[in-house]
Structures are given as structure tokens and as C-alpha cells.
Amino acid sequence: MKVIRFVICMINEGYEASLELHKIYGVTSPLDNDPEEYLRIIDESGEDYLYPANWFEEVALGHIIEGRLLEAIAA
């Protein structure tokens, strides 16, 4: 699972155990059959699942912080 960008969760209605509000999550590349209005998010289970894209806001991180997050995900 390769993370291609990071987003912040703004809505988690019905998925409170899988997504924490205001937490940063990694986004992986979509699969061929994934709907365009969904993102493949690495959630609290550590697996990637589809969630509505409008539940998240993209976040721009500095190179050092982004590198540390990628290292933590890989560990």
C-alpha cells in the first residue's frame, strides 16, 4: 500500500470506530473500479477502504513531516 497524499477527516458519521475526526489519514491509489467520488483511505484498521471524498480535506505537509508520517505508516 503506497500512500500518495494525506487528508484530514472532517466527517465520520456511522464510521466512528474506523475514522477519527480531525485526524490525518493516508490516501492510496484508486483501483480501476473505484468510483471517482470516493477515496481509498488507510483507516484505523490499518487497511485501505473506500470512503466518500467529501468527508476529507487535502492537507499540504512540509517535506520533513510528510517523510516522518510515511516512515510511521511503513513501520
PyMOL Python script that loads the backbone (N, CA, C, O; Angstrom):
from pymol import cmd

cmd.read_pdbstr("""\
ATOM      1  N   MET A   1       0.834  -1.179   0.000  1.00  0.00           N
ATOM      2  CA  MET A   1       0.000   0.000   0.000  1.00  0.00           C
ATOM      3  C   MET A   1       0.881   1.245   0.000  1.00  0.00           C
ATOM      4  O   MET A   1       1.556   1.528   0.990  1.00  0.00           O
ATOM      5  N   LYS A   2       0.878   1.976  -1.083  1.00  0.00           N
ATOM      6  CA  LYS A   2       1.685   3.186  -1.158  1.00  0.00           C
ATOM      7  C   LYS A   2       0.802   4.416  -0.970  1.00  0.00           C
ATOM      8  O   LYS A   2      -0.169   4.619  -1.698  1.00  0.00           O
ATOM      9  N   VAL A   3       1.156   5.224   0.013  1.00  0.00           N
ATOM     10  CA  VAL A   3       0.422   6.459   0.279  1.00  0.00           C
ATOM     11  C   VAL A   3       0.839   7.494  -0.760  1.00  0.00           C
ATOM     12  O   VAL A   3       2.028   7.717  -0.986  1.00  0.00           O
ATOM     13  N   ILE A   4      -0.160   8.129  -1.396  1.00  0.00           N
ATOM     14  CA  ILE A   4       0.137   9.129  -2.423  1.00  0.00           C
ATOM     15  C   ILE A   4      -0.122  10.555  -1.949  1.00  0.00           C
ATOM     16  O   ILE A   4       0.375  11.508  -2.547  1.00  0.00           O
ATOM     17  N   ARG A   5      -0.901  10.705  -0.874  1.00  0.00           N
ATOM     18  CA  ARG A   5      -1.169  12.028  -0.300  1.00  0.00           C
ATOM     19  C   ARG A   5      -1.823  11.860   1.062  1.00  0.00           C
ATOM     20  O   ARG A   5      -2.132  10.747   1.489  1.00  0.00           O
ATOM     21  N   PHE A   6      -2.027  12.992   1.739  1.00  0.00           N
ATOM     22  CA  PHE A   6      -2.637  12.967   3.063  1.00  0.00           C
ATOM     23  C   PHE A   6      -3.870  13.860   3.093  1.00  0.00           C
ATOM     24  O   PHE A   6      -3.942  14.884   2.414  1.00  0.00           O
ATOM     25  N   VAL A   7      -4.839  13.438   3.905  1.00  0.00           N
ATOM     26  CA  VAL A   7      -6.087  14.187   4.072  1.00  0.00           C
ATOM     27  C   VAL A   7      -6.454  14.223   5.552  1.00  0.00           C
ATOM     28  O   VAL A   7      -5.955  13.424   6.345  1.00  0.00           O
ATOM     29  N   ILE A   8      -7.330  15.157   5.914  1.00  0.00           N
ATOM     30  CA  ILE A   8      -7.857  15.251   7.278  1.00  0.00           C
ATOM     31  C   ILE A   8      -9.324  14.856   7.243  1.00  0.00           C
ATOM     32  O   ILE A   8     -10.076  15.311   6.382  1.00  0.00           O
ATOM     33  N   CYS A   9      -9.725  14.013   8.177  1.00  0.00           N
ATOM     34  CA  CYS A   9     -11.115  13.565   8.268  1.00  0.00           C
ATOM     35  C   CYS A   9     -11.976  14.676   8.867  1.00  0.00           C
ATOM     36  O   CYS A   9     -11.692  15.172   9.957  1.00  0.00           O
ATOM     37  N   MET A  10     -13.026  15.062   8.149  1.00  0.00           N
ATOM     38  CA  MET A  10     -13.941  16.105   8.606  1.00  0.00           C
ATOM     39  C   MET A  10     -15.316  15.547   8.973  1.00  0.00           C
ATOM     40  O   MET A  10     -16.059  16.177   9.726  1.00  0.00           O
ATOM     41  N   ILE A  11     -15.656  14.376   8.450  1.00  0.00           N
ATOM     42  CA  ILE A  11     -16.934  13.710   8.723  1.00  0.00           C
ATOM     43  C   ILE A  11     -16.642  12.222   8.900  1.00  0.00           C
ATOM     44  O   ILE A  11     -15.874  11.641   8.133  1.00  0.00           O
ATOM     45  N   ASN A  12     -17.257  11.603   9.918  1.00  0.00           N
ATOM     46  CA  ASN A  12     -17.080  10.160  10.125  1.00  0.00           C
ATOM     47  C   ASN A  12     -18.397   9.471  10.481  1.00  0.00           C
ATOM     48  O   ASN A  12     -18.392   8.384  11.059  1.00  0.00           O
ATOM     49  N   GLU A  13     -19.502  10.085  10.145  1.00  0.00           N
ATOM     50  CA  GLU A  13     -20.836   9.621  10.524  1.00  0.00           C
ATOM     51  C   GLU A  13     -21.059   8.145  10.175  1.00  0.00           C
ATOM     52  O   GLU A  13     -21.019   7.751   9.010  1.00  0.00           O
ATOM     53  N   GLY A  14     -21.294   7.342  11.222  1.00  0.00           N
ATOM     54  CA  GLY A  14     -21.521   5.915  11.044  1.00  0.00           C
ATOM     55  C   GLY A  14     -20.251   5.087  11.019  1.00  0.00           C
ATOM     56  O   GLY A  14     -20.316   3.857  11.013  1.00  0.00           O
ATOM     57  N   TYR A  15     -19.096   5.739  11.004  1.00  0.00           N
ATOM     58  CA  TYR A  15     -17.811   5.033  10.949  1.00  0.00           C
ATOM     59  C   TYR A  15     -16.869   5.518  12.049  1.00  0.00           C
ATOM     60  O   TYR A  15     -15.659   5.613  11.843  1.00  0.00           O
ATOM     61  N   GLU A  16     -17.425   5.822  13.205  1.00  0.00           N
ATOM     62  CA  GLU A  16     -16.641   6.385  14.303  1.00  0.00           C
ATOM     63  C   GLU A  16     -15.506   5.468  14.754  1.00  0.00           C
ATOM     64  O   GLU A  16     -14.469   5.956  15.203  1.00  0.00           O
ATOM     65  N   ALA A  17     -15.680   4.152  14.645  1.00  0.00           N
ATOM     66  CA  ALA A  17     -14.626   3.216  15.044  1.00  0.00           C
ATOM     67  C   ALA A  17     -13.513   3.141  14.002  1.00  0.00           C
ATOM     68  O   ALA A  17     -12.390   2.749  14.320  1.00  0.00           O
ATOM     69  N   SER A  18     -13.816   3.512  12.771  1.00  0.00           N
ATOM     70  CA  SER A  18     -12.849   3.401  11.676  1.00  0.00           C
ATOM     71  C   SER A  18     -12.142   4.706  11.347  1.00  0.00           C
ATOM     72  O   SER A  18     -11.015   4.701  10.852  1.00  0.00           O
ATOM     73  N   LEU A  19     -12.809   5.828  11.623  1.00  0.00           N
ATOM     74  CA  LEU A  19     -12.264   7.144  11.297  1.00  0.00           C
ATOM     75  C   LEU A  19     -12.414   8.081  12.484  1.00  0.00           C
ATOM     76  O   LEU A  19     -13.488   8.170  13.079  1.00  0.00           O
ATOM     77  N   GLU A  20     -11.334   8.783  12.832  1.00  0.00           N
ATOM     78  CA  GLU A  20     -11.383   9.781  13.896  1.00  0.00           C
ATOM     79  C   GLU A  20     -11.455  11.171  13.268  1.00  0.00           C
ATOM     80  O   GLU A  20     -10.703  11.492  12.348  1.00  0.00           O
ATOM     81  N   LEU A  21     -12.368  11.984  13.780  1.00  0.00           N
ATOM     82  CA  LEU A  21     -12.473  13.352  13.282  1.00  0.00           C
ATOM     83  C   LEU A  21     -11.170  14.114  13.482  1.00  0.00           C
ATOM     84  O   LEU A  21     -10.504  13.965  14.507  1.00  0.00           O
ATOM     85  N   HIS A  22     -10.817  14.918  12.510  1.00  0.00           N
ATOM     86  CA  HIS A  22      -9.666  15.822  12.537  1.00  0.00           C
ATOM     87  C   HIS A  22      -8.324  15.089  12.570  1.00  0.00           C
ATOM     88  O   HIS A  22      -7.301  15.695  12.887  1.00  0.00           O
ATOM     89  N   LYS A  23      -8.317  13.815  12.251  1.00  0.00           N
ATOM     90  CA  LYS A  23      -7.073  13.049  12.192  1.00  0.00           C
ATOM     91  C   LYS A  23      -6.578  13.002  10.749  1.00  0.00           C
ATOM     92  O   LYS A  23      -7.375  13.002   9.810  1.00  0.00           O
ATOM     93  N   ILE A  24      -5.262  12.961  10.581  1.00  0.00           N
ATOM     94  CA  ILE A  24      -4.652  12.861   9.258  1.00  0.00           C
ATOM     95  C   ILE A  24      -4.603  11.391   8.848  1.00  0.00           C
ATOM     96  O   ILE A  24      -4.189  10.529   9.623  1.00  0.00           O
ATOM     97  N   TYR A  25      -5.034  11.123   7.619  1.00  0.00           N
ATOM     98  CA  TYR A  25      -5.028   9.767   7.060  1.00  0.00           C
ATOM     99  C   TYR A  25      -4.296   9.757   5.726  1.00  0.00           C
ATOM    100  O   TYR A  25      -4.298  10.741   4.986  1.00  0.00           O
ATOM    101  N   GLY A  26      -3.671   8.625   5.440  1.00  0.00           N
ATOM    102  CA  GLY A  26      -3.032   8.424   4.151  1.00  0.00           C
ATOM    103  C   GLY A  26      -4.040   7.958   3.115  1.00  0.00           C
ATOM    104  O   GLY A  26      -4.973   7.216   3.421  1.00  0.00           O
ATOM    105  N   VAL A  27      -3.834   8.409   1.882  1.00  0.00           N
ATOM    106  CA  VAL A  27      -4.669   8.012   0.751  1.00  0.00           C
ATOM    107  C   VAL A  27      -3.809   7.171  -0.181  1.00  0.00           C
ATOM    108  O   VAL A  27      -2.683   7.550  -0.504  1.00  0.00           O
ATOM    109  N   THR A  28      -4.336   6.034  -0.612  1.00  0.00           N
ATOM    110  CA  THR A  28      -3.631   5.188  -1.568  1.00  0.00           C
ATOM    111  C   THR A  28      -4.212   5.398  -2.960  1.00  0.00           C
ATOM    112  O   THR A  28      -5.260   6.024  -3.114  1.00  0.00           O
ATOM    113  N   SER A  29      -3.537   4.879  -3.958  1.00  0.00           N
ATOM    114  CA  SER A  29      -4.014   4.991  -5.339  1.00  0.00           C
ATOM    115  C   SER A  29      -5.329   4.254  -5.505  1.00  0.00           C
ATOM    116  O   SER A  29      -5.522   3.183  -4.930  1.00  0.00           O
ATOM    117  N   PRO A  30      -6.238   4.826  -6.294  1.00  0.00           N
ATOM    118  CA  PRO A  30      -7.513   4.134  -6.522  1.00  0.00           C
ATOM    119  C   PRO A  30      -7.321   2.893  -7.382  1.00  0.00           C
ATOM    120  O   PRO A  30      -6.400   2.817  -8.194  1.00  0.00           O
ATOM    121  N   LEU A  31      -8.201   1.931  -7.189  1.00  0.00           N
ATOM    122  CA  LEU A  31      -8.231   0.764  -8.063  1.00  0.00           C
ATOM    123  C   LEU A  31      -9.044   1.122  -9.304  1.00  0.00           C
ATOM    124  O   LEU A  31      -9.769   2.117  -9.311  1.00  0.00           O
ATOM    125  N   ASP A  32      -8.923   0.324 -10.335  1.00  0.00           N
ATOM    126  CA  ASP A  32      -9.587   0.630 -11.606  1.00  0.00           C
ATOM    127  C   ASP A  32     -11.089   0.825 -11.481  1.00  0.00           C
ATOM    128  O   ASP A  32     -11.664   1.657 -12.183  1.00  0.00           O
ATOM    129  N   ASN A  33     -11.730   0.072 -10.600  1.00  0.00           N
ATOM    130  CA  ASN A  33     -13.192   0.134 -10.496  1.00  0.00           C
ATOM    131  C   ASN A  33     -13.690   1.021  -9.350  1.00  0.00           C
ATOM    132  O   ASN A  33     -14.886   1.019  -9.061  1.00  0.00           O
ATOM    133  N   ASP A  34     -12.812   1.774  -8.694  1.00  0.00           N
ATOM    134  CA  ASP A  34     -13.236   2.665  -7.606  1.00  0.00           C
ATOM    135  C   ASP A  34     -14.018   3.852  -8.169  1.00  0.00           C
ATOM    136  O   ASP A  34     -13.591   4.460  -9.150  1.00  0.00           O
ATOM    137  N   PRO A  35     -15.160   4.189  -7.559  1.00  0.00           N
ATOM    138  CA  PRO A  35     -15.914   5.370  -8.001  1.00  0.00           C
ATOM    139  C   PRO A  35     -15.092   6.645  -7.788  1.00  0.00           C
ATOM    140  O   PRO A  35     -14.343   6.745  -6.817  1.00  0.00           O
ATOM    141  N   GLU A  36     -15.231   7.605  -8.685  1.00  0.00           N
ATOM    142  CA  GLU A  36     -14.450   8.846  -8.615  1.00  0.00           C
ATOM    143  C   GLU A  36     -14.732   9.669  -7.374  1.00  0.00           C
ATOM    144  O   GLU A  36     -13.859  10.404  -6.914  1.00  0.00           O
ATOM    145  N   GLU A  37     -15.931   9.562  -6.823  1.00  0.00           N
ATOM    146  CA  GLU A  37     -16.301  10.392  -5.672  1.00  0.00           C
ATOM    147  C   GLU A  37     -15.883   9.775  -4.333  1.00  0.00           C
ATOM    148  O   GLU A  37     -16.322  10.227  -3.276  1.00  0.00           O
ATOM    149  N   TYR A  38     -15.034   8.742  -4.381  1.00  0.00           N
ATOM    150  CA  TYR A  38     -14.537   8.083  -3.177  1.00  0.00           C
ATOM    151  C   TYR A  38     -13.020   8.114  -3.142  1.00  0.00           C
ATOM    152  O   TYR A  38     -12.362   8.181  -4.180  1.00  0.00           O
ATOM    153  N   LEU A  39     -12.469   8.062  -1.922  1.00  0.00           N
ATOM    154  CA  LEU A  39     -11.028   7.952  -1.713  1.00  0.00           C
ATOM    155  C   LEU A  39     -10.737   6.629  -1.028  1.00  0.00           C
ATOM    156  O   LEU A  39     -11.537   6.142  -0.230  1.00  0.00           O
ATOM    157  N   ARG A  40      -9.595   6.057  -1.342  1.00  0.00           N
ATOM    158  CA  ARG A  40      -9.142   4.832  -0.688  1.00  0.00           C
ATOM    159  C   ARG A  40      -8.252   5.270   0.474  1.00  0.00           C
ATOM    160  O   ARG A  40      -7.099   5.652   0.275  1.00  0.00           O
ATOM    161  N   ILE A  41      -8.805   5.209   1.698  1.00  0.00           N
ATOM    162  CA  ILE A  41      -8.178   5.719   2.923  1.00  0.00           C
ATOM    163  C   ILE A  41      -7.639   4.561   3.758  1.00  0.00           C
ATOM    164  O   ILE A  41      -8.301   3.534   3.900  1.00  0.00           O
ATOM    165  N   ILE A  42      -6.436   4.727   4.312  1.00  0.00           N
ATOM    166  CA  ILE A  42      -5.926   3.762   5.293  1.00  0.00           C
ATOM    167  C   ILE A  42      -6.523   4.181   6.628  1.00  0.00           C
ATOM    168  O   ILE A  42      -6.102   5.173   7.223  1.00  0.00           O
ATOM    169  N   ASP A  43      -7.511   3.415   7.095  1.00  0.00           N
ATOM    170  CA  ASP A  43      -8.254   3.809   8.298  1.00  0.00           C
ATOM    171  C   ASP A  43      -7.642   3.207   9.557  1.00  0.00           C
ATOM    172  O   ASP A  43      -6.516   2.709   9.528  1.00  0.00           O
ATOM    173  N   GLU A  44      -8.379   3.252  10.658  1.00  0.00           N
ATOM    174  CA  GLU A  44      -7.879   2.783  11.955  1.00  0.00           C
ATOM    175  C   GLU A  44      -7.565   1.291  11.975  1.00  0.00           C
ATOM    176  O   GLU A  44      -6.825   0.834  12.846  1.00  0.00           O
ATOM    177  N   SER A  45      -8.108   0.529  11.042  1.00  0.00           N
ATOM    178  CA  SER A  45      -7.814  -0.906  10.967  1.00  0.00           C
ATOM    179  C   SER A  45      -6.438  -1.158  10.362  1.00  0.00           C
ATOM    180  O   SER A  45      -5.901  -2.260  10.468  1.00  0.00           O
ATOM    181  N   GLY A  46      -5.866  -0.130   9.726  1.00  0.00           N
ATOM    182  CA  GLY A  46      -4.586  -0.288   9.048  1.00  0.00           C
ATOM    183  C   GLY A  46      -4.734  -0.766   7.615  1.00  0.00           C
ATOM    184  O   GLY A  46      -3.741  -0.941   6.910  1.00  0.00           O
ATOM    185  N   GLU A  47      -5.961  -0.977   7.185  1.00  0.00           N
ATOM    186  CA  GLU A  47      -6.255  -1.404   5.816  1.00  0.00           C
ATOM    187  C   GLU A  47      -6.852  -0.235   5.044  1.00  0.00           C
ATOM    188  O   GLU A  47      -7.328   0.733   5.637  1.00  0.00           O
ATOM    189  N   ASP A  48      -6.823  -0.330   3.717  1.00  0.00           N
ATOM    190  CA  ASP A  48      -7.423   0.734   2.918  1.00  0.00           C
ATOM    191  C   ASP A  48      -8.856   0.373   2.535  1.00  0.00           C
ATOM    192  O   ASP A  48      -9.138  -0.735   2.079  1.00  0.00           O
ATOM    193  N   TYR A  49      -9.748   1.335   2.733  1.00  0.00           N
ATOM    194  CA  TYR A  49     -11.168   1.184   2.414  1.00  0.00           C
ATOM    195  C   TYR A  49     -11.660   2.447   1.722  1.00  0.00           C
ATOM    196  O   TYR A  49     -11.069   3.518   1.863  1.00  0.00           O
ATOM    197  N   LEU A  50     -12.740   2.308   0.977  1.00  0.00           N
ATOM    198  CA  LEU A  50     -13.336   3.452   0.288  1.00  0.00           C
ATOM    199  C   LEU A  50     -14.232   4.249   1.225  1.00  0.00           C
ATOM    200  O   LEU A  50     -15.061   3.693   1.946  1.00  0.00           O
ATOM    201  N   TYR A  51     -14.046   5.561   1.196  1.00  0.00           N
ATOM    202  CA  TYR A  51     -14.896   6.485   1.941  1.00  0.00           C
ATOM    203  C   TYR A  51     -15.221   7.658   1.020  1.00  0.00           C
ATOM    204  O   TYR A  51     -14.445   7.964   0.115  1.00  0.00           O
ATOM    205  N   PRO A  52     -16.356   8.318   1.241  1.00  0.00           N
ATOM    206  CA  PRO A  52     -16.713   9.469   0.405  1.00  0.00           C
ATOM    207  C   PRO A  52     -15.634  10.563   0.464  1.00  0.00           C
ATOM    208  O   PRO A  52     -15.181  10.941   1.544  1.00  0.00           O
ATOM    209  N   ALA A  53     -15.239  11.051  -0.687  1.00  0.00           N
ATOM    210  CA  ALA A  53     -14.184  12.066  -0.763  1.00  0.00           C
ATOM    211  C   ALA A  53     -14.571  13.350  -0.038  1.00  0.00           C
ATOM    212  O   ALA A  53     -13.705  14.049   0.489  1.00  0.00           O
ATOM    213  N   ASN A  54     -15.874  13.668  -0.007  1.00  0.00           N
ATOM    214  CA  ASN A  54     -16.290  14.918   0.640  1.00  0.00           C
ATOM    215  C   ASN A  54     -16.219  14.851   2.167  1.00  0.00           C
ATOM    216  O   ASN A  54     -16.537  15.833   2.837  1.00  0.00           O
ATOM    217  N   TRP A  55     -15.816  13.731   2.720  1.00  0.00           N
ATOM    218  CA  TRP A  55     -15.593  13.609   4.162  1.00  0.00           C
ATOM    219  C   TRP A  55     -14.203  14.102   4.560  1.00  0.00           C
ATOM    220  O   TRP A  55     -13.904  14.195   5.750  1.00  0.00           O
ATOM    221  N   PHE A  56     -13.359  14.415   3.595  1.00  0.00           N
ATOM    222  CA  PHE A  56     -11.954  14.719   3.845  1.00  0.00           C
ATOM    223  C   PHE A  56     -11.544  16.012   3.154  1.00  0.00           C
ATOM    224  O   PHE A  56     -12.120  16.413   2.142  1.00  0.00           O
ATOM    225  N   GLU A  57     -10.535  16.650   3.731  1.00  0.00           N
ATOM    226  CA  GLU A  57      -9.897  17.813   3.120  1.00  0.00           C
ATOM    227  C   GLU A  57      -8.424  17.479   2.937  1.00  0.00           C
ATOM    228  O   GLU A  57      -7.777  16.964   3.849  1.00  0.00           O
ATOM    229  N   GLU A  58      -7.905  17.773   1.762  1.00  0.00           N
ATOM    230  CA  GLU A  58      -6.492  17.519   1.500  1.00  0.00           C
ATOM    231  C   GLU A  58      -5.642  18.468   2.333  1.00  0.00           C
ATOM    232  O   GLU A  58      -6.016  19.618   2.561  1.00  0.00           O
ATOM    233  N   VAL A  59      -4.507  17.977   2.780  1.00  0.00           N
ATOM    234  CA  VAL A  59      -3.615  18.777   3.611  1.00  0.00           C
ATOM    235  C   VAL A  59      -2.224  18.783   2.969  1.00  0.00           C
ATOM    236  O   VAL A  59      -1.726  17.750   2.521  1.00  0.00           O
ATOM    237  N   ALA A  60      -1.611  19.965   2.935  1.00  0.00           N
ATOM    238  CA  ALA A  60      -0.249  20.102   2.427  1.00  0.00           C
ATOM    239  C   ALA A  60       0.695  20.084   3.625  1.00  0.00           C
ATOM    240  O   ALA A  60       0.577  20.905   4.535  1.00  0.00           O
ATOM    241  N   LEU A  61       1.619  19.153   3.616  1.00  0.00           N
ATOM    242  CA  LEU A  61       2.562  18.998   4.725  1.00  0.00           C
ATOM    243  C   LEU A  61       3.967  19.356   4.255  1.00  0.00           C
ATOM    244  O   LEU A  61       4.289  19.222   3.074  1.00  0.00           O
ATOM    245  N   GLY A  62       4.791  19.806   5.178  1.00  0.00           N
ATOM    246  CA  GLY A  62       6.191  20.026   4.860  1.00  0.00           C
ATOM    247  C   GLY A  62       6.878  18.696   4.581  1.00  0.00           C
ATOM    248  O   GLY A  62       6.398  17.642   4.999  1.00  0.00           O
ATOM    249  N   HIS A  63       8.000  18.748   3.874  1.00  0.00           N
ATOM    250  CA  HIS A  63       8.703  17.521   3.489  1.00  0.00           C
ATOM    251  C   HIS A  63       9.128  16.680   4.688  1.00  0.00           C
ATOM    252  O   HIS A  63       9.043  15.452   4.645  1.00  0.00           O
ATOM    253  N   ILE A  64       9.581  17.323   5.747  1.00  0.00           N
ATOM    254  CA  ILE A  64      10.042  16.580   6.927  1.00  0.00           C
ATOM    255  C   ILE A  64       8.876  15.860   7.594  1.00  0.00           C
ATOM    256  O   ILE A  64       8.979  14.678   7.920  1.00  0.00           O
ATOM    257  N   ILE A  65       7.775  16.562   7.797  1.00  0.00           N
ATOM    258  CA  ILE A  65       6.605  15.945   8.442  1.00  0.00           C
ATOM    259  C   ILE A  65       6.049  14.832   7.571  1.00  0.00           C
ATOM    260  O   ILE A  65       5.722  13.755   8.070  1.00  0.00           O
ATOM    261  N   GLU A  66       5.938  15.088   6.261  1.00  0.00           N
ATOM    262  CA  GLU A  66       5.425  14.059   5.361  1.00  0.00           C
ATOM    263  C   GLU A  66       6.316  12.819   5.391  1.00  0.00           C
ATOM    264  O   GLU A  66       5.815  11.695   5.403  1.00  0.00           O
ATOM    265  N   GLY A  67       7.622  13.018   5.402  1.00  0.00           N
ATOM    266  CA  GLY A  67       8.552  11.894   5.468  1.00  0.00           C
ATOM    267  C   GLY A  67       8.389  11.086   6.745  1.00  0.00           C
ATOM    268  O   GLY A  67       8.435   9.856   6.717  1.00  0.00           O
ATOM    269  N   ARG A  68       8.200  11.766   7.850  1.00  0.00           N
ATOM    270  CA  ARG A  68       8.012  11.063   9.128  1.00  0.00           C
ATOM    271  C   ARG A  68       6.706  10.286   9.152  1.00  0.00           C
ATOM    272  O   ARG A  68       6.660   9.176   9.682  1.00  0.00           O
ATOM    273  N   LEU A  69       5.648  10.850   8.589  1.00  0.00           N
ATOM    274  CA  LEU A  69       4.376  10.123   8.518  1.00  0.00           C
ATOM    275  C   LEU A  69       4.505   8.882   7.637  1.00  0.00           C
ATOM    276  O   LEU A  69       3.990   7.818   7.981  1.00  0.00           O
ATOM    277  N   LEU A  70       5.189   9.016   6.507  1.00  0.00           N
ATOM    278  CA  LEU A  70       5.382   7.860   5.627  1.00  0.00           C
ATOM    279  C   LEU A  70       6.204   6.771   6.312  1.00  0.00           C
ATOM    280  O   LEU A  70       5.918   5.585   6.149  1.00  0.00           O
ATOM    281  N   GLU A  71       7.222   7.164   7.078  1.00  0.00           N
ATOM    282  CA  GLU A  71       8.019   6.196   7.840  1.00  0.00           C
ATOM    283  C   GLU A  71       7.158   5.488   8.875  1.00  0.00           C
ATOM    284  O   GLU A  71       7.277   4.276   9.055  1.00  0.00           O
ATOM    285  N   ALA A  72       6.292   6.230   9.558  1.00  0.00           N
ATOM    286  CA  ALA A  72       5.426   5.639  10.584  1.00  0.00           C
ATOM    287  C   ALA A  72       4.445   4.654   9.970  1.00  0.00           C
ATOM    288  O   ALA A  72       4.171   3.608  10.557  1.00  0.00           O
ATOM    289  N   ILE A  73       3.914   4.973   8.800  1.00  0.00           N
ATOM    290  CA  ILE A  73       2.980   4.063   8.131  1.00  0.00           C
ATOM    291  C   ILE A  73       3.686   2.786   7.710  1.00  0.00           C
ATOM    292  O   ILE A  73       3.117   1.698   7.798  1.00  0.00           O
ATOM    293  N   ALA A  74       4.931   2.917   7.249  1.00  0.00           N
ATOM    294  CA  ALA A  74       5.686   1.757   6.773  1.00  0.00           C
ATOM    295  C   ALA A  74       6.117   0.837   7.911  1.00  0.00           C
ATOM    296  O   ALA A  74       6.371  -0.347   7.689  1.00  0.00           O
ATOM    297  N   ALA A  75       6.201   1.373   9.122  1.00  0.00           N
ATOM    298  CA  ALA A  75       6.693   0.582  10.269  1.00  0.00           C
ATOM    299  C   ALA A  75       5.692  -0.446  10.733  1.00  0.00           C
ATOM    300  O   ALA A  75       5.959  -1.183  11.682  1.00  0.00           O
TER     301      ALA A  75
END
""", "prot")
cmd.dss("prot")
cmd.show_as("cartoon", "prot")
cmd.util.cbc("prot")
cmd.orient("prot")
